[in-house]
């Protein structure tokens, strides 16, 4: 299986569909066993979807780098790993985030926070103890949760060909006409936005 954001989204959708159909037992996806009677474990749900898409064993090197015991700890780890997606308030949800991106809801949240997987069309998959849409494994609206969003994170590409978690790196900025090097700046992971033909950067000051 190609390790892409699309794979993560499809697995999350499948688990939510199984729950909606009344399944409260175990579901096996790849090497990962989902327990659909374990409601409210949002970070575990997201981690297991990523593990299943990556075909990694539970608590493997990939997931221990990004996931903690709850949503707040997980977001802290993903921020430290540098996989946060820069999202301006004016960027519509149909452009950023993309399917398979991780969304965190740690603003105005409780002690442990909340986390889910983006599905596109302003929807996300979650495992929630809340009666807002659950409790359970459900598909919910990002727009309704916008006031609690604290960040979007991309662990995989959406283009296939394996995992492309790219470290933040410095690039040269070159004048198109003269060819002169104007300076350098840090590019965020997966910073290229093909629909907008833009590259998002972490440091806009040339140096």
Secondary structure as GFF3:
##gff-version 3
##sequence-region A 1 207
A	DSSP	alpha_helix	5	20	.	.	.	ID=ss1
A	DSSP	beta_strand	26	29	.	.	.	ID=ss2
A	DSSP	beta_strand	32	35	.	.	.	ID=ss3
A	DSSP	alpha_helix	42	54	.	.	.	ID=ss4
A	DSSP	alpha_helix	61	66	.	.	.	ID=ss5
A	DSSP	alpha_helix	71	81	.	.	.	ID=ss6
A	DSSP	beta_strand	84	85	.	.	.	ID=ss7
A	DSSP	beta_strand	102	104	.	.	.	ID=ss8
A	DSSP	beta_strand	115	120	.	.	.	ID=ss9
A	DSSP	beta_strand	123	128	.	.	.	ID=ss10
A	DSSP	beta_strand	136	141	.	.	.	ID=ss11
A	DSSP	three_ten_helix	143	148	.	.	.	ID=ss12
A	DSSP	beta_strand	151	153	.	.	.	ID=ss13
A	DSSP	beta_strand	169	174	.	.	.	ID=ss14
A	DSSP	beta_strand	181	193	.	.	.	ID=ss15
A	DSSP	beta_strand	198	201	.	.	.	ID=ss16
###
